[in-house]
Amino acid sequence: MKNAIRIIVWLFVLTSLLPAQQMIDGIAAIVGDDVVLVSDINALITQYAFQNRIDITRRPDLYKKLGKQFLETLIDNKLLLIKADEDTIKVDEAQVDQSLNRQIQYMVQQAGSEKKLEEYYNAPMYKIKKDLRKEIENQMRISMLRQKRFANIKISRKEVEEFYYTHKDSLPKVQPSVDISHILMQVTPSEQSVQEAYQKILEIKKKLDEGADFAELARKYSEDPGTAKNGGDLGFVSRGTLVKEFEEAAFALKPGEISDIVQTQFGFHIIQMIERQGERIHVRHILIQLQPTPEDEQRVINKLKEIRQEILDGKATFEEMALKYSDDPNVQKDHGHLGTFQEGAFQIKEFEQAVKNLKEGEISQPFRTDFGYHIIRLNKRIQARTLSLEKDWEQIEQWALQYKQNKEFQKWLKQLRKEIPVVIKIEF
């Protein structure tokens, strides 16, 4: 309650920072036949403050600065969306859903819970998702428009060289980095663990067959931490976003129908269809996870130690062992080679620790991540240096091309402002 009151006060303060006329009509700008609302600007400011953990009520100077910046951005977006409509540019709904789910998951993680996120935005979750989905769709359409209009721009060798010598002092340096390969082994449950999990899901299926409420059983028994408290509700999902076994079983159901037991990499599921809209379905599920035992983990560790020793003894190469044993889905293409990573910038911190003290050619002891157990070979250490045309031509060429494309894009935006009427109704 305290947080909700604080948000209401915050929004009142944001509104009070605007001119009196603006508080009445709520229009910040008119773009062609469309409008930019004050609420659109405030939504972006709220999102910025949330992401950067800033109390905007204490920073009126920052509010005005952001207000000007976001007003210009929203005007540009309106202009571009008008052009996207003219070109009938449409997005893939499944891609929009995937992006939405990732962003909502990140936002909930940042806020601490769905409830706290709702309090922060002073809106229910369905409203947050609806607004964010529209924004994601718009940004995808704008990106497709830019790609369509500027993808064919070429750049000459002379232009790349001019870009390099003009921006040489501001270009980033090549940071210290490492080239690594790995072998991944996932911990799979023993047959006994599988049988125990199957007996649990079998008992739940029996209760459902006897008429028990699906949502109540999901809340009581499901081991999916993300959906159990909501009765197993997954919301609407599009075809292509679920694991194959789950998706095939789910899309075969009719509204209200309950599936047989379905096994995936996550465990055993029972699925109920709630509603279907073309290639999108609204389902709930009950999951009993397949839980490996400590003995299963030790078995994997021991096997990786054996693999490591065989490589060190010269009985097999790292690449041969990767092809034979690694559970990395890309192993057939890369033979275990992960590529080059900047030191200190590993997304998986366990990799950072494993590589830290290795010398070139050395192989780490087994270590665990969320993906399973790994061993890593350090192929090469790359020292920090300044970019050069000789060694980094492809990277510099890419930056030069992006720079040229952006200049052309900005010129086009100025032209659009001449073609399409823009009337700004407020001052910050």
Stockholm file with secondary structure:
# STOCKHOLM 1.0

chainA/1-428         MKNAIRIIVWLFVLTSLLPAQQMIDGIAAIVGDDVVLVSDINALITQYAFQNRIDITRRPDLYKKLGKQFLETLIDNKLLLIKADEDTIKVDEAQVDQSLNRQIQYMVQQAGSEKKLEEYYNAPMYKIKKDLRKEIENQMRISMLRQKRFANIKISRKEVEEFYYTHKDSLPKVQPSVDISHILMQVTPSEQSVQEAYQKILEIKKKLDEGADFAELARKYSEDPGTAKNGGDLGFVSRGTLVKEFEEAAFALKPGEISDIVQTQFGFHIIQMIERQGERIHVRHILIQLQPTPEDEQRVINKLKEIRQEILDGKATFEEMALKYSDDPNVQKDHGHLGTFQEGAFQIKEFEQAVKNLKEGEISQPFRTDFGYHIIRLNKRIQARTLSLEKDWEQIEQWALQYKQNKEFQKWLKQLRKEIPVVIKIEF
#=GR chainA/1-428 SS CHHHHHHHHHHHHHHHTSCHHHHHHCEEEEETTEEEEHHHHHHHHHHHHHHHTCCGGGCHHHHHHHHHHHHHHHHHHHHHHHHHHHTTCCCCHHHHHHHHHHHHHHHHHHHSSHHHHHHHHTSCHHHHHHHHHHHHHHHHHHHHHHHHHHTTCCCCHHHHHHHHHHHGGGSCCBCCEEEEEEEEECCCCCHHHHHHHHHHHHHHHHHHHTTCCHHHHHHHHCCCTTTGGGTTEEEEEETTSSCHHHHHHHHTCCTTCBCCCEEETTEEEEEEEEEEETTEEEEEEEEEECCCCHHHHHHHHHHHHHHHHHHHTTSSCHHHHHHHHCCCTTHHHHTTEEEEEETTCCSSHHHHHHHHTCCTTCBCCCEEETTEEEEEEEEEEECCBCCCTTTCHHHHHHHHHHHHHHHHHHHHHHHHHHHSCEEECCCC
#=GC SS_cons         CHHHHHHHHHHHHHHHTSCHHHHHHCEEEEETTEEEEHHHHHHHHHHHHHHHTCCGGGCHHHHHHHHHHHHHHHHHHHHHHHHHHHTTCCCCHHHHHHHHHHHHHHHHHHHSSHHHHHHHHTSCHHHHHHHHHHHHHHHHHHHHHHHHHHTTCCCCHHHHHHHHHHHGGGSCCBCCEEEEEEEEECCCCCHHHHHHHHHHHHHHHHHHHTTCCHHHHHHHHCCCTTTGGGTTEEEEEETTSSCHHHHHHHHTCCTTCBCCCEEETTEEEEEEEEEEETTEEEEEEEEEECCCCHHHHHHHHHHHHHHHHHHHTTSSCHHHHHHHHCCCTTHHHHTTEEEEEETTCCSSHHHHHHHHTCCTTCBCCCEEETTEEEEEEEEEEECCBCCCTTTCHHHHHHHHHHHHHHHHHHHHHHHHHHHSCEEECCCC
//
